Amino acid sequence: MTPEEEKELTEHINAIAQILYRQAKPEQIETLAKIEETVREQILEHISPKIGIFLAKKEQEQM
C-alpha cells in the first residue's frame, strides 16, 4: 500500500469509526473488552457485508 493509499484508508476508517461510535450505546464502550465486542459486532453487521458485495460485483465485472 502506498503512503497516499494508507492516508486515504485512515481517513475513511476514522469517518466510519465516528459513525459507529454514534451508534454505540454508552454501556457498550465502558471497558476495553466491551469496546472490542462492540467493534466486532458492528464490523460483522455493517462493514463486512458491504465489502463482500463490493468484491463480488468487482469479480462479476471482471468476468
PDB file with one MODEL, atoms N, CA, C and O in Angstrom:
MODEL        1
ATOM      1  N   MET A   1       0.852  -1.166   0.000  1.00  0.00           N
ATOM      2  CA  MET A   1       0.000   0.000   0.000  1.00  0.00           C
ATOM      3  C   MET A   1       0.901   1.233   0.000  1.00  0.00           C
ATOM      4  O   MET A   1       1.868   1.319   0.757  1.00  0.00           O
ATOM      5  N   THR A   2       0.568   2.160  -0.847  1.00  0.00           N
ATOM      6  CA  THR A   2       1.359   3.381  -0.899  1.00  0.00           C
ATOM      7  C   THR A   2       1.027   4.270   0.303  1.00  0.00           C
ATOM      8  O   THR A   2      -0.017   4.102   0.933  1.00  0.00           O
ATOM      9  N   PRO A   3       1.911   5.211   0.615  1.00  0.00           N
ATOM     10  CA  PRO A   3       1.599   6.140   1.720  1.00  0.00           C
ATOM     11  C   PRO A   3       0.314   6.926   1.470  1.00  0.00           C
ATOM     12  O   PRO A   3      -0.435   7.216   2.403  1.00  0.00           O
ATOM     13  N   GLU A   4       0.066   7.266   0.216  1.00  0.00           N
ATOM     14  CA  GLU A   4      -1.155   8.003  -0.109  1.00  0.00           C
ATOM     15  C   GLU A   4      -2.395   7.137   0.132  1.00  0.00           C
ATOM     16  O   GLU A   4      -3.401   7.612   0.658  1.00  0.00           O
ATOM     17  N   GLU A   5      -2.308   5.862  -0.260  1.00  0.00           N
ATOM     18  CA  GLU A   5      -3.429   4.953  -0.035  1.00  0.00           C
ATOM     19  C   GLU A   5      -3.641   4.718   1.455  1.00  0.00           C
ATOM     20  O   GLU A   5      -4.779   4.648   1.917  1.00  0.00           O
ATOM     21  N   GLU A   6      -2.566   4.599   2.195  1.00  0.00           N
ATOM     22  CA  GLU A   6      -2.676   4.403   3.640  1.00  0.00           C
ATOM     23  C   GLU A   6      -3.325   5.614   4.305  1.00  0.00           C
ATOM     24  O   GLU A   6      -4.145   5.464   5.211  1.00  0.00           O
ATOM     25  N   LYS A   7      -2.958   6.807   3.858  1.00  0.00           N
ATOM     26  CA  LYS A   7      -3.554   8.027   4.398  1.00  0.00           C
ATOM     27  C   LYS A   7      -5.045   8.079   4.077  1.00  0.00           C
ATOM     28  O   LYS A   7      -5.860   8.412   4.937  1.00  0.00           O
ATOM     29  N   GLU A   8      -5.397   7.751   2.840  1.00  0.00           N
ATOM     30  CA  GLU A   8      -6.805   7.743   2.439  1.00  0.00           C
ATOM     31  C   GLU A   8      -7.592   6.702   3.242  1.00  0.00           C
ATOM     32  O   GLU A   8      -8.705   6.972   3.694  1.00  0.00           O
ATOM     33  N   LEU A   9      -7.016   5.533   3.413  1.00  0.00           N
ATOM     34  CA  LEU A   9      -7.658   4.481   4.194  1.00  0.00           C
ATOM     35  C   LEU A   9      -7.891   4.935   5.631  1.00  0.00           C
ATOM     36  O   LEU A   9      -8.970   4.718   6.183  1.00  0.00           O
ATOM     37  N   THR A  10      -6.893   5.559   6.233  1.00  0.00           N
ATOM     38  CA  THR A  10      -7.003   6.051   7.601  1.00  0.00           C
ATOM     39  C   THR A  10      -8.121   7.085   7.720  1.00  0.00           C
ATOM     40  O   THR A  10      -8.880   7.073   8.689  1.00  0.00           O
ATOM     41  N   GLU A  11      -8.220   7.967   6.752  1.00  0.00           N
ATOM     42  CA  GLU A  11      -9.280   8.982   6.771  1.00  0.00           C
ATOM     43  C   GLU A  11     -10.653   8.331   6.720  1.00  0.00           C
ATOM     44  O   GLU A  11     -11.562   8.734   7.445  1.00  0.00           O
ATOM     45  N   HIS A  12     -10.806   7.323   5.863  1.00  0.00           N
ATOM     46  CA  HIS A  12     -12.095   6.639   5.743  1.00  0.00           C
ATOM     47  C   HIS A  12     -12.409   5.830   7.006  1.00  0.00           C
ATOM     48  O   HIS A  12     -13.551   5.806   7.463  1.00  0.00           O
ATOM     49  N   ILE A  13     -11.407   5.180   7.556  1.00  0.00           N
ATOM     50  CA  ILE A  13     -11.607   4.417   8.789  1.00  0.00           C
ATOM     51  C   ILE A  13     -12.046   5.340   9.918  1.00  0.00           C
ATOM     52  O   ILE A  13     -12.947   4.997  10.684  1.00  0.00           O
ATOM     53  N   ASN A  14     -11.424   6.496  10.028  1.00  0.00           N
ATOM     54  CA  ASN A  14     -11.805   7.448  11.070  1.00  0.00           C
ATOM     55  C   ASN A  14     -13.245   7.921  10.888  1.00  0.00           C
ATOM     56  O   ASN A  14     -13.976   8.073  11.866  1.00  0.00           O
ATOM     57  N   ALA A  15     -13.653   8.152   9.648  1.00  0.00           N
ATOM     58  CA  ALA A  15     -15.039   8.572   9.384  1.00  0.00           C
ATOM     59  C   ALA A  15     -16.014   7.462   9.755  1.00  0.00           C
ATOM     60  O   ALA A  15     -17.048   7.724  10.369  1.00  0.00           O
ATOM     61  N   ILE A  16     -15.692   6.226   9.388  1.00  0.00           N
ATOM     62  CA  ILE A  16     -16.548   5.086   9.744  1.00  0.00           C
ATOM     63  C   ILE A  16     -16.607   4.926  11.256  1.00  0.00           C
ATOM     64  O   ILE A  16     -17.678   4.691  11.815  1.00  0.00           O
ATOM     65  N   ALA A  17     -15.466   5.052  11.918  1.00  0.00           N
ATOM     66  CA  ALA A  17     -15.416   4.907  13.378  1.00  0.00           C
ATOM     67  C   ALA A  17     -16.309   5.946  14.059  1.00  0.00           C
ATOM     68  O   ALA A  17     -16.982   5.633  15.041  1.00  0.00           O
ATOM     69  N   GLN A  18     -16.320   7.156  13.554  1.00  0.00           N
ATOM     70  CA  GLN A  18     -17.173   8.195  14.142  1.00  0.00           C
ATOM     71  C   GLN A  18     -18.645   7.835  14.007  1.00  0.00           C
ATOM     72  O   GLN A  18     -19.418   8.025  14.945  1.00  0.00           O
ATOM     73  N   ILE A  19     -19.036   7.318  12.853  1.00  0.00           N
ATOM     74  CA  ILE A  19     -20.429   6.908  12.641  1.00  0.00           C
ATOM     75  C   ILE A  19     -20.792   5.768  13.585  1.00  0.00           C
ATOM     76  O   ILE A  19     -21.831   5.811  14.242  1.00  0.00           O
ATOM     77  N   LEU A  20     -19.937   4.748  13.653  1.00  0.00           N
ATOM     78  CA  LEU A  20     -20.226   3.599  14.506  1.00  0.00           C
ATOM     79  C   LEU A  20     -20.223   3.986  15.981  1.00  0.00           C
ATOM     80  O   LEU A  20     -20.995   3.435  16.766  1.00  0.00           O
ATOM     81  N   TYR A  21     -19.366   4.922  16.362  1.00  0.00           N
ATOM     82  CA  TYR A  21     -19.331   5.393  17.751  1.00  0.00           C
ATOM     83  C   TYR A  21     -20.662   6.028  18.132  1.00  0.00           C
ATOM     84  O   TYR A  21     -21.167   5.808  19.233  1.00  0.00           O
ATOM     85  N   ARG A  22     -21.229   6.814  17.222  1.00  0.00           N
ATOM     86  CA  ARG A  22     -22.518   7.461  17.498  1.00  0.00           C
ATOM     87  C   ARG A  22     -23.634   6.430  17.666  1.00  0.00           C
ATOM     88  O   ARG A  22     -24.620   6.689  18.356  1.00  0.00           O
ATOM     89  N   GLN A  23     -23.482   5.268  17.039  1.00  0.00           N
ATOM     90  CA  GLN A  23     -24.499   4.227  17.124  1.00  0.00           C
ATOM     91  C   GLN A  23     -24.359   3.377  18.390  1.00  0.00           C
ATOM     92  O   GLN A  23     -25.307   2.701  18.790  1.00  0.00           O
ATOM     93  N   ALA A  24     -23.195   3.407  19.013  1.00  0.00           N
ATOM     94  CA  ALA A  24     -22.949   2.574  20.195  1.00  0.00           C
ATOM     95  C   ALA A  24     -23.659   3.156  21.408  1.00  0.00           C
ATOM     96  O   ALA A  24     -23.746   4.372  21.578  1.00  0.00           O
ATOM     97  N   LYS A  25     -24.159   2.266  22.239  1.00  0.00           N
ATOM     98  CA  LYS A  25     -24.770   2.673  23.497  1.00  0.00           C
ATOM     99  C   LYS A  25     -23.652   2.909  24.511  1.00  0.00           C
ATOM    100  O   LYS A  25     -22.605   2.266  24.432  1.00  0.00           O
ATOM    101  N   PRO A  26     -23.859   3.824  25.463  1.00  0.00           N
ATOM    102  CA  PRO A  26     -22.801   4.124  26.442  1.00  0.00           C
ATOM    103  C   PRO A  26     -22.243   2.893  27.153  1.00  0.00           C
ATOM    104  O   PRO A  26     -21.041   2.816  27.405  1.00  0.00           O
ATOM    105  N   GLU A  27     -23.105   1.936  27.475  1.00  0.00           N
ATOM    106  CA  GLU A  27     -22.629   0.742  28.186  1.00  0.00           C
ATOM    107  C   GLU A  27     -21.787  -0.169  27.287  1.00  0.00           C
ATOM    108  O   GLU A  27     -21.100  -1.063  27.780  1.00  0.00           O
ATOM    109  N   GLN A  28     -21.841   0.056  25.976  1.00  0.00           N
ATOM    110  CA  GLN A  28     -21.059  -0.765  25.055  1.00  0.00           C
ATOM    111  C   GLN A  28     -19.607  -0.293  24.940  1.00  0.00           C
ATOM    112  O   GLN A  28     -18.781  -0.970  24.329  1.00  0.00           O
ATOM    113  N   ILE A  29     -19.305   0.841  25.512  1.00  0.00           N
ATOM    114  CA  ILE A  29     -17.942   1.374  25.397  1.00  0.00           C
ATOM    115  C   ILE A  29     -17.348   1.729  26.762  1.00  0.00           C
ATOM    116  O   ILE A  29     -16.519   2.632  26.872  1.00  0.00           O
ATOM    117  N   GLU A  30     -17.777   1.013  27.789  1.00  0.00           N
ATOM    118  CA  GLU A  30     -17.296   1.283  29.145  1.00  0.00           C
ATOM    119  C   GLU A  30     -15.925   0.673  29.418  1.00  0.00           C
ATOM    120  O   GLU A  30     -15.130   1.242  30.165  1.00  0.00           O
ATOM    121  N   THR A  31     -15.646  -0.474  28.820  1.00  0.00           N
ATOM    122  CA  THR A  31     -14.375  -1.145  29.059  1.00  0.00           C
ATOM    123  C   THR A  31     -13.768  -1.554  27.724  1.00  0.00           C
ATOM    124  O   THR A  31     -14.450  -1.581  26.699  1.00  0.00           O
ATOM    125  N   LEU A  32     -12.479  -1.873  27.749  1.00  0.00           N
ATOM    126  CA  LEU A  32     -11.806  -2.304  26.530  1.00  0.00           C
ATOM    127  C   LEU A  32     -12.445  -3.568  25.967  1.00  0.00           C
ATOM    128  O   LEU A  32     -12.583  -3.699  24.751  1.00  0.00           O
ATOM    129  N   ALA A  33     -12.835  -4.493  26.831  1.00  0.00           N
ATOM    130  CA  ALA A  33     -13.480  -5.732  26.383  1.00  0.00           C
ATOM    131  C   ALA A  33     -14.815  -5.443  25.699  1.00  0.00           C
ATOM    132  O   ALA A  33     -15.133  -6.045  24.673  1.00  0.00           O
ATOM    133  N   LYS A  34     -15.585  -4.536  26.259  1.00  0.00           N
ATOM    134  CA  LYS A  34     -16.874  -4.189  25.668  1.00  0.00           C
ATOM    135  C   LYS A  34     -16.682  -3.447  24.343  1.00  0.00           C
ATOM    136  O   LYS A  34     -17.444  -3.644  23.396  1.00  0.00           O
ATOM    137  N   ILE A  35     -15.667  -2.603  24.287  1.00  0.00           N
ATOM    138  CA  ILE A  35     -15.368  -1.896  23.038  1.00  0.00           C
ATOM    139  C   ILE A  35     -15.011  -2.901  21.950  1.00  0.00           C
ATOM    140  O   ILE A  35     -15.507  -2.810  20.827  1.00  0.00           O
ATOM    141  N   GLU A  36     -14.151  -3.857  22.285  1.00  0.00           N
ATOM    142  CA  GLU A  36     -13.751  -4.870  21.308  1.00  0.00           C
ATOM    143  C   GLU A  36     -14.960  -5.665  20.818  1.00  0.00           C
ATOM    144  O   GLU A  36     -15.098  -5.907  19.619  1.00  0.00           O
ATOM    145  N   GLU A  37     -15.824  -6.068  21.728  1.00  0.00           N
ATOM    146  CA  GLU A  37     -17.018  -6.825  21.355  1.00  0.00           C
ATOM    147  C   GLU A  37     -17.934  -5.991  20.457  1.00  0.00           C
ATOM    148  O   GLU A  37     -18.453  -6.485  19.456  1.00  0.00           O
ATOM    149  N   THR A  38     -18.125  -4.739  20.820  1.00  0.00           N
ATOM    150  CA  THR A  38     -18.983  -3.845  20.042  1.00  0.00           C
ATOM    151  C   THR A  38     -18.426  -3.633  18.647  1.00  0.00           C
ATOM    152  O   THR A  38     -19.168  -3.677  17.665  1.00  0.00           O
ATOM    153  N   VAL A  39     -17.121  -3.404  18.553  1.00  0.00           N
ATOM    154  CA  VAL A  39     -16.490  -3.199  17.247  1.00  0.00           C
ATOM    155  C   VAL A  39     -16.655  -4.440  16.378  1.00  0.00           C
ATOM    156  O   VAL A  39     -16.999  -4.334  15.200  1.00  0.00           O
ATOM    157  N   ARG A  40     -16.413  -5.609  16.950  1.00  0.00           N
ATOM    158  CA  ARG A  40     -16.580  -6.856  16.186  1.00  0.00           C
ATOM    159  C   ARG A  40     -18.014  -6.997  15.683  1.00  0.00           C
ATOM    160  O   ARG A  40     -18.230  -7.343  14.521  1.00  0.00           O
ATOM    161  N   GLU A  41     -18.986  -6.735  16.539  1.00  0.00           N
ATOM    162  CA  GLU A  41     -20.395  -6.833  16.145  1.00  0.00           C
ATOM    163  C   GLU A  41     -20.719  -5.844  15.025  1.00  0.00           C
ATOM    164  O   GLU A  41     -21.391  -6.193  14.055  1.00  0.00           O
ATOM    165  N   GLN A  42     -20.240  -4.623  15.167  1.00  0.00           N
ATOM    166  CA  GLN A  42     -20.528  -3.606  14.156  1.00  0.00           C
ATOM    167  C   GLN A  42     -19.873  -3.958  12.822  1.00  0.00           C
ATOM    168  O   GLN A  42     -20.477  -3.779  11.764  1.00  0.00           O
ATOM    169  N   ILE A  43     -18.651  -4.452  12.871  1.00  0.00           N
ATOM    170  CA  ILE A  43     -17.966  -4.843  11.637  1.00  0.00           C
ATOM    171  C   ILE A  43     -18.734  -5.964  10.946  1.00  0.00           C
ATOM    172  O   ILE A  43     -18.963  -5.913   9.737  1.00  0.00           O
ATOM    173  N   LEU A  44     -19.128  -6.971  11.711  1.00  0.00           N
ATOM    174  CA  LEU A  44     -19.853  -8.092  11.126  1.00  0.00           C
ATOM    175  C   LEU A  44     -21.215  -7.675  10.573  1.00  0.00           C
ATOM    176  O   LEU A  44     -21.659  -8.188   9.545  1.00  0.00           O
ATOM    177  N   GLU A  45     -21.866  -6.752  11.252  1.00  0.00           N
ATOM    178  CA  GLU A  45     -23.208  -6.350  10.837  1.00  0.00           C
ATOM    179  C   GLU A  45     -23.201  -5.335   9.694  1.00  0.00           C
ATOM    180  O   GLU A  45     -24.010  -5.438   8.771  1.00  0.00           O
ATOM    181  N   HIS A  46     -22.298  -4.360   9.747  1.00  0.00           N
ATOM    182  CA  HIS A  46     -22.381  -3.232   8.819  1.00  0.00           C
ATOM    183  C   HIS A  46     -21.288  -3.203   7.753  1.00  0.00           C
ATOM    184  O   HIS A  46     -21.558  -2.834   6.610  1.00  0.00           O
ATOM    185  N   ILE A  47     -20.078  -3.579   8.099  1.00  0.00           N
ATOM    186  CA  ILE A  47     -18.953  -3.361   7.198  1.00  0.00           C
ATOM    187  C   ILE A  47     -18.654  -4.566   6.312  1.00  0.00           C
ATOM    188  O   ILE A  47     -18.571  -4.438   5.091  1.00  0.00           O
ATOM    189  N   SER A  48     -18.494  -5.725   6.923  1.00  0.00           N
ATOM    190  CA  SER A  48     -18.128  -6.921   6.160  1.00  0.00           C
ATOM    191  C   SER A  48     -19.106  -7.242   5.026  1.00  0.00           C
ATOM    192  O   SER A  48     -18.667  -7.555   3.919  1.00  0.00           O
ATOM    193  N   PRO A  49     -20.418  -7.173   5.270  1.00  0.00           N
ATOM    194  CA  PRO A  49     -21.331  -7.477   4.161  1.00  0.00           C
ATOM    195  C   PRO A  49     -21.158  -6.525   2.972  1.00  0.00           C
ATOM    196  O   PRO A  49     -21.217  -6.952   1.820  1.00  0.00           O
ATOM    197  N   LYS A  50     -20.949  -5.257   3.251  1.00  0.00           N
ATOM    198  CA  LYS A  50     -20.808  -4.288   2.164  1.00  0.00           C
ATOM    199  C   LYS A  50     -19.495  -4.495   1.399  1.00  0.00           C
ATOM    200  O   LYS A  50     -19.454  -4.338   0.178  1.00  0.00           O
ATOM    201  N   ILE A  51     -18.439  -4.843   2.109  1.00  0.00           N
ATOM    202  CA  ILE A  51     -17.174  -5.144   1.438  1.00  0.00           C
ATOM    203  C   ILE A  51     -17.343  -6.394   0.581  1.00  0.00           C
ATOM    204  O   ILE A  51     -16.846  -6.449  -0.544  1.00  0.00           O
ATOM    205  N   GLY A  52     -18.043  -7.398   1.110  1.00  0.00           N
ATOM    206  CA  GLY A  52     -18.299  -8.614   0.352  1.00  0.00           C
ATOM    207  C   GLY A  52     -19.080  -8.345  -0.923  1.00  0.00           C
ATOM    208  O   GLY A  52     -18.749  -8.881  -1.980  1.00  0.00           O
ATOM    209  N   ILE A  53     -20.108  -7.523  -0.832  1.00  0.00           N
ATOM    210  CA  ILE A  53     -20.905  -7.163  -2.002  1.00  0.00           C
ATOM    211  C   ILE A  53     -20.040  -6.421  -3.019  1.00  0.00           C
ATOM    212  O   ILE A  53     -20.108  -6.705  -4.215  1.00  0.00           O
ATOM    213  N   PHE A  54     -19.234  -5.482  -2.555  1.00  0.00           N
ATOM    214  CA  PHE A  54     -18.350  -4.731  -3.440  1.00  0.00           C
ATOM    215  C   PHE A  54     -17.408  -5.670  -4.184  1.00  0.00           C
ATOM    216  O   PHE A  54     -17.252  -5.567  -5.400  1.00  0.00           O
ATOM    217  N   LEU A  55     -16.781  -6.588  -3.445  1.00  0.00           N
ATOM    218  CA  LEU A  55     -15.835  -7.511  -4.066  1.00  0.00           C
ATOM    219  C   LEU A  55     -16.533  -8.469  -5.031  1.00  0.00           C
ATOM    220  O   LEU A  55     -15.980  -8.808  -6.077  1.00  0.00           O
ATOM    221  N   ALA A  56     -17.737  -8.902  -4.685  1.00  0.00           N
ATOM    222  CA  ALA A  56     -18.492  -9.780  -5.583  1.00  0.00           C
ATOM    223  C   ALA A  56     -18.832  -9.065  -6.889  1.00  0.00           C
ATOM    224  O   ALA A  56     -18.760  -9.659  -7.965  1.00  0.00           O
ATOM    225  N   LYS A  57     -19.202  -7.791  -6.792  1.00  0.00           N
ATOM    226  CA  LYS A  57     -19.509  -7.020  -8.007  1.00  0.00           C
ATOM    227  C   LYS A  57     -18.257  -6.860  -8.865  1.00  0.00           C
ATOM    228  O   LYS A  57     -18.322  -6.978 -10.088  1.00  0.00           O
ATOM    229  N   LYS A  58     -17.126  -6.592  -8.233  1.00  0.00           N
ATOM    230  CA  LYS A  58     -15.876  -6.451  -8.982  1.00  0.00           C
ATOM    231  C   LYS A  58     -15.520  -7.755  -9.690  1.00  0.00           C
ATOM    232  O   LYS A  58     -15.039  -7.740 -10.823  1.00  0.00           O
ATOM    233  N   GLU A  59     -15.755  -8.869  -9.028  1.00  0.00           N
ATOM    234  CA  GLU A  59     -15.494 -10.189  -9.608  1.00  0.00           C
ATOM    235  C   GLU A  59     -16.367 -10.394 -10.846  1.00  0.00           C
ATOM    236  O   GLU A  59     -15.893 -10.871 -11.877  1.00  0.00           O
ATOM    237  N   GLN A  60     -17.649 -10.030 -10.733  1.00  0.00           N
ATOM    238  CA  GLN A  60     -18.566 -10.181 -11.854  1.00  0.00           C
ATOM    239  C   GLN A  60     -18.163  -9.280 -13.019  1.00  0.00           C
ATOM    240  O   GLN A  60     -18.260  -9.678 -14.180  1.00  0.00           O
ATOM    241  N   GLU A  61     -17.712  -8.067 -12.707  1.00  0.00           N
ATOM    242  CA  GLU A  61     -17.287  -7.137 -13.757  1.00  0.00           C
ATOM    243  C   GLU A  61     -16.098  -7.675 -14.531  1.00  0.00           C
ATOM    244  O   GLU A  61     -15.990  -7.470 -15.740  1.00  0.00           O
ATOM    245  N   GLN A  62     -15.197  -8.371 -13.825  1.00  0.00           N
ATOM    246  CA  GLN A  62     -14.005  -8.902 -14.467  1.00  0.00           C
ATOM    247  C   GLN A  62     -14.323 -10.081 -15.373  1.00  0.00           C
ATOM    248  O   GLN A  62     -13.568 -10.369 -16.301  1.00  0.00           O
ATOM    249  N   MET A  63     -15.432 -10.767 -15.115  1.00  0.00           N
ATOM    250  CA  MET A  63     -15.809 -11.930 -15.927  1.00  0.00           C
ATOM    251  C   MET A  63     -16.542 -11.491 -17.138  1.00  0.00           C
ATOM    252  O   MET A  63     -16.946 -12.323 -17.950  1.00  0.00           O
TER     253      MET A  63
ENDMDL
END
